[in-house]
Amino acid sequence: MRVTVCQFPDAAGEVDGAWDALARHSRAAGTDLLLLPEMPFHPWLFDTPRPDPRAWAEAVDAHHRWLGRLGETGAGAVAASRPATRDGRRFHEAFVWIPGRGTLPAHDKRYLPDQAGTYEASWYERGDGTFSPIAAADALIGFLMCTELWFPEHARRYGSDGVQIVAAPRATEPATTPKWIAAGRTAAVISGAFCLSSNRSGSSPAGDWGGAGWVISPDGDLLALTSDDEPFTTIDVDLGTADLAKTTFPRSVDSSADRRTP
């Protein structure tokens, strides 16, 4: 299976050019699964604690319009996240887009920071805590969106569910990149799955973004890492390696004690 991760600019004036380059890369590489960053098609909203309903609506509309262009990548599936309004309530929704089938929602972001630069909990509601795998591009995929990587109990449950790819769209700053890679390694090892992450990059009024999209093996090896010089990268991953990893330590340790009653 060929997977593509990327770092993608936040600045609105850079998005069209970066998208054209990414789509060309994806088509040439024969991508089966392309992962985009958190809410990639609108400048970052959450640098202020006061929600702006008009800006939120603009972000929702922008992502809806861009869904019509995902086919330009030639990918078998595209994974990302987007702002969503349902019954007047705001959520951050992970999704997979598949040609001919359209957009398949995965889950709503559960763990929301609320601090300088990332006032997400002030802007939208947290999800109900459902972390269900979704099938796409012949793989079983589980989302851990950015902050959710720091709650590894869900990575372990994904492993128990047979997930082969943990998809982690991010919006993180440069100074914290080593910590985020450590979180990605941990999620991969705990789940026995490949961990993929794509991030925002460049500068914006909200600050600088760290790039560094990655592919990490089920045993925690860093297989690929994007950079300013190489903002997209595609590699082959063997999903059978993830299946086999479930039978080896530490995934093979019996966790049934967690579910027993005294």
N, C-alpha and C positions, 0 to 999 in steps of 0.2 A: 504494500500500500504506500502511495506517495503522499506525504503530508507537507504542507507549506505553512510556515509561520512568518510573521512580519513585524516591523515597526512602522507605524503609520502616523503622519503628521496631524497635529491638532489644528493648526492654523488653517482657516477656511480657504485662503487663497492658494494653498499648496495641495489641497486634497485632490483636485481633478488630475493634475500631473502625476501625483503619486499613484492614484488609482489606475491610470492608463499603464504605467510602468508595471504595477503589480499584476494587472490582468494579462499583460503580455508575458510576464514571467510565468504565471500560473498556467497559461495555455501551452507555452513552450515546454514546461516541465511535466505536463500531463498530470496535473494535481488531482488526486482523489478527494482530499479533504483540505480545505483552506480555512485557517483560523484568523479572524480579525480581532482587534482590541475591543475593550469596553466602549459601547456607544460610539463607533468610529466616525459617524457621518455628521457630527455637529460639534462645534467647540465646547469645551468642558463647561458645564453649567454650575458646578457645585462649589465654587470658590466663595460664595456668599451664603450666609445663614438664612437669608430671607428668600423664599421661593418666588420665582417670577412666572406666573401662569402662562404669560404670552411666550416667554422663552422656552418653557417646557413644550408648549404646543408646537412651536417652530421646530424643536428637536424631533418630536414625534413625526411631523410631516416630512422632515428631511430624511429620516430613516425609511419612512414608507416609500418615498420617491426612489431612494437608492436600492431598495429591494428589486426594482425593475432592471437594475444593471448588474446584478450578481451573476447572471448568465454570461457576462463578458469574460469572466475568469476561466470558463471552460471546466471548472471544477465539478467533481461528482457530488460535492456537498460543500456548503459554506457555513461555518459556525461563528456566531458573534453574539452581541447583546444589543438591546435597544430600549429606549423609553417607551412605556405603554400606558395608556389610560383606559381603564375598564370600569364601567359603572361609576364614572366620576372620580375614581381612585387612581393614583399614580403608582406605577411599579417599574422595576428594572428587570427586564425579561431576557433570559438566555434563549437562543433559538438556533435551529438548524434549517437552512434553506436547501432544498433539493430540486433540481430541474424536473419540471413536469408535475411536481407535488406541491411546490410552494413552501411556505414558512411553517415549521413545526415548533411550537413553543416547548421549552424544556422545563425551566422553573424560574421563579422570581427570586432575585437576590435576597438572602436572608440576613446576613450580617453586615450592618451599615455603619461606617465611621461617621462621626459628627464632630469635626474639629477643623481648624484652619486649613482651608484649601480643599477639604473633602466633607462638606456638610450634607452628606447624602441622606442621613436620617431626617434632616429638616425638609428635604425636597420630596421624598417619596416613601411609601410604606414598605416595610420589610415583608418578604414572602412568608408563606405558611409553614416553611420548614420541610417541604417535600423535595427530596433529592432523588429523582427517578432517572435511570439511564434512558437514552434515546438511541435508536438504531439509524445509522446513516453511513453511506459509502462502504458498506459491508463491514462496519465496525460498530461496537457497542460503546457509546460515548457518555461520559458523565461530566457535568459542568461544575467547576468550582470557580466562581467569579471573583477574582482579585482577593478581597479580604477573606472570602470563604476558604482560601488556601490555609489560613491559620486555624482552621477547625478540622483537624485531620481525622476526627471520628467519621466524617463523611467520606473521606478517601478510603478508609477501611471498609465501610459499608459498600461503596462502589466495587471494591475488590471482591467482596463476597457475592455481589450481584453479577460478577463476570465482566465488568467494564474493562475494555482494552485500551481506551484513550481517555485521559482526564484533560478536559479543555479548560484553560484558565485565561480568559481574556482579562487584560489588566489596564490600569491607568496609574502608573507609579513613577516616582521621581528618581533621578540618577543616583542620589546618595544612598538609596536603600536597595539598589539592585542586588548586591551580594546576599542580603537577607531574603529577598524574594526568590532568588535561585535556590537558596537553601530550603525554602518552603516547597518549591517545585520538586526538588529531589526527594524530600520527605513524602510528599503526596504520591510520587511515583513508586517509591519503595513500599509504602504502606498498602497501596492499592494493587501493586504488581501490574501496573499499567504504564504505558507511555504518557508522560505529561507534556502537553503542548501549551505554550503561552505566546500571545502577541500583545504588544504594548503600544501606547501612544509615544510619539517622539517629537523632538523639536521644542520650540518655545511658544508660550501663549501668555495672555494676561494672567492666567492662573499660576504660571510658573513654568519650569522646565520639566520635560518628560524624559524618562530614562531609556526608552527603546528596549533593546536586549530581549527580543523574542527568542524562545528556546524550544528545543526538543530534548527531553530527558528520558533515558531508558528505564524499564521497570526495576533495574537495580541501581538507579541513581546516577548513571553516567551521563554527562552533558554531551549530547551528540551533535548539537547545532546551536549556534547563537548568532542572532543578527547584530548588525552594527551600522553606523552611519555610512560606511563604505559598502556594506552589503545589507540593505534593509529588508530583503526577502531571502528566504532560503528554503529549499525543498530537499527532503531526503526520503529514502525508502525505509519503512519500518515493517517488521515481520510481526503481524498480530499473533501468530502462534507463540512468539516469545513471551507475550503478555499472558497468554493462556497457560503456558508452562510455568511462568513465574508464580502463579497462584498456588502451585504445589510445593514451593520452596520457602525456606525461612526468610523473613518472619511471617509471610502470609499463611504458611501452613499451620501456625500455632492455633490450637483449638480455642475459639473465643466464646464457646457456648456457655461458659461460666458467667459471662456478662448477662445472659438472659435467664439464668436460673433464679428461682425464688428460694429463700431460705427454708 
